[in-house]
Amino acid sequence: MSSGFVLVLSGPSGAGKDTVIDALLTKDKDTIVSISMTTRKPRPGEVDGKDYYFVTKEEFEKNIEADEMLEYAKYGDNYYGTPMKPIREWTKQGKTVLLKIEVQGASKIKEKWPEVCTMFLMPPSVYALRQRLEERNTESEEEIEQRLAIARSEISRSYDYDYIIVNDRVDEAVDNILEVINRYRGMIRDYSEDVFEPAATAAES
Ligand code: 5GP
């Protein structure tokens, strides 16, 4: 069995992370996606415990105090974070655990554990992002502007990542991600013990 490891995937809102991840999961049975916790409201069709754990601000803060979060960050007006426990278990089982997180959380994780593989999913253009966000029709015009402003600043930090994956065509993006995953599998030592010792980190935008 290969060693489990953590793979971070970031990318601006509307870059197509969910589509790419869904396609990746159908091609690769050893990858599991971590379910994050958030204080944002569910979008139509989103399911609690599948897309996110949707919680109140108070519940989220309780988890921070109890040291249950591997990392967390404020994005827009909401908290987002990664519950630590399942990740520890999955990496021990040899799984590739994918964290779909924004740049602050990603850079905190990379700072602590340089072995973690980080990837940035790059949209073909900011114009394409706006189009996708508008077509998705799940955010107000004001929220779309806020997300595009965050996107520009995220793109400027994309060079901090180990890999930049351009999402022009989903199948090509997935193949490129899989190539990196396969390179990592079996090559790395089991670092799950040192990964889970340090206290959680926080970042604010
Ligand atoms: P959305 O509201 O579109 O679902 O997510 C907004 C942003 O938060 C996305 O960039 C997403 O990747 C990021 N995000 C989701 N879960 C987490 C998490 O657990 N931690 C951090 N730091 N960011 C997250």
Boltz pocket constraint, residues with backbone or C-beta under 6 A from the ligand:
constraints:
  - pocket:
      binder: B
      contacts: [[A, 9], [A, 10], [A, 11], [A, 12], [A, 13], [A, 36], [A, 37], [A, 40], [A, 71], [A, 72], [A, 73], [A, 75], [A, 80], [A, 81], [A, 82], [A, 100], [A, 101], [A, 102], [A, 103], [A, 104], [A, 105], [A, 106]]
      max_distance: 6.0
